[in-house]
Amino acid sequence: MRMTGYELIDIVYESEHVRTLPGAWGEFTGQWPINHRVAPTVLGLCSMAPVPVHQARGGSHALTHALVKCFVAHGGEIWTTCPVSKILMENGKAAGIRLADHALLPGEEIRANTIVSNLTLTPTFRDLLGEEVIGPEWMRRIKFFNYDDPQLLGIHYALKEAPVFKSADSDPAIQRSWVGYFGCDTLDEIRTAQTQAMTGVVPGQTMGGWFIPTLADPAQAPAGCHTILAWITVPPNPRSWDGQRLNGWDSWREGLGQALANNMTSLFEEMAPGFGDSIIESHVNTPRDQENSNPSAIRGNMIGGSAIPEQFGENRPLPGVCPNGASRSFVPNLYLSNSIHPFGATHLASGYIAACEIAEDLGCREQSWWNGKPFEWFFENMGRTSLNLGVDERWKTGGAQS
């Protein structure tokens, strides 16, 4: 628990090639191996066991649609264009919400016995409750909740065809893998790049991951075409790159994102010659773009707050914020489903944990449908899952299944 992830990786593994895998995976998941206390988690995530990576058929938006349909079918109501301006308090407990003046229903107040915030920690307590509710000490601590871990610069590509990697000559299985990573040759190189990103320096060596979802689900693009999401880890407030001074957060407005995206395109071209010629269109999504589209994602933070030691594990989001579980806040009747363990992501675990605790408190946790075990169903049926539906026929033989 006192080690950094890198210290533990150095001790456990002898092969440099093997060491680079968990070194990269820690970055992949936003749980940085350079931090103390994260070592056991990094090793658990990256212990060489198979790591299943899934997607929703039809694209990630299908997951949202499925949740919405389920919610509405069971009597739920979803009000869009109705931002909340205030969590209402009565007798020291959260008792409802007030909609913003620019909401579709301006100033509307809705009362409820249970309030759940999926905003991240700081806007929930600073903006919706305020110092008059939580007091000056909590306001001070929450105001400085850290969002400044390195974040992702996303590059989305629409392609005429799937990239053909040079390494396919020695291992055709790469052509059936829809998840990959362009990393470094040594753990020291990865450590240097992550240290740079942690200190506001854009790493000199371009590294990053990529997803080609259309290799598994060709319905996400026109026939024969493919899509790629690539990403590069960057400091949200970059101060320098390649020896040149930058303007921090404003650098994203000044074109830094496109310059870094061009580097990733060049790296793809090096690894898969002809990649550039196959691009129909591309789009860059910077941390600033991420915050603009979701103000709760402060500094573009993708996991609801940095995974630093004081905001990690049982400390999440901060010690004392959720004193009686993972989601029950110190404000009675107010629950959090963001910024809590184990970080916000499409695995939906944070929301599920919050739902379990709310259901326990409302006395409705022991429902027959809730006690189902979907993982057991998946494990029993995974052999019938279709794989590699968008892979060209010439790559479907030889090598291990990806």
BELLINQUI-V281641 format. One record per backbone hydrogen bond with DSSP energy under -1.0 kcal/mol. CO is the residue of the C=O (numbers start at 1). NH is the residue of the N-H. Records with the same first field share a line. If there is no record, write none. Layout:
# BELLINQUI-V281641
CO=NH / NH
This chain:
# BELLINQUI-V281641
3=37
4=8
5=9
6=10
7=11
8=12
9=13
15=19
16=20
19=23
20=24
21=25
22=26
24=28
25=29
26=31
27=30
32=35
33=5 / 6
38=42
39=43
40=44
41=45
42=46
56=59
59=62
60=63
61=65
62=66
63=67
64=68
65=69
66=70
67=71
68=72
69=73
70=74
71=76
72=75
81=104
83=100
86=98
88=95
90=93
93=90
95=112
96=88
97=110
98=85 / 86
100=103 / 107
105=108
108=99
110=97
115=335
117=337
120=124
121=125
122=126
123=128
125=130
128=87
130=133 / 134
131=135
135=139
136=140
137=141
138=142
139=143
140=144
142=145
146=306
151=234
153=232
154=285
155=230
156=283
157=228
158=280 / 281
159=226
165=168
166=169
167=170 / 171
171=174
172=175
173=176
178=212
180=210
182=208
186=190
187=191
188=192
189=193
190=194
191=195
192=196
193=197
194=198
195=199
196=201
197=200
200=239 / 240
208=182
209=231
210=180
211=229
212=215
213=216 / 217
215=390
217=220
218=221
222=225
226=159
228=157
229=211
230=155
232=153
234=151
238=248
239=246
240=202
241=244
244=241
247=250
248=251
249=252
251=256
255=259
256=260
257=261
258=262
259=263
260=264
261=265
262=266
263=267
264=268
265=269
266=270
267=271
268=272
271=166
272=275
275=278
276=279
278=160
281=158
283=156
285=154
286=290
287=291
288=292
289=293
290=294
294=297
296=298
297=300
298=301
306=308
308=311
309=312
312=315
313=316
318=321
321=330
327=336
331=334
332=94
333=115
334=329
335=117
340=343
345=348
348=352
349=353
350=354
351=355
352=356
353=357
354=358
355=359
356=360
357=361
358=362
359=364
365=367
367=371
373=377
374=378
375=379
376=380
377=381
378=382
381=384
382=385
388=391
392=395
393=396
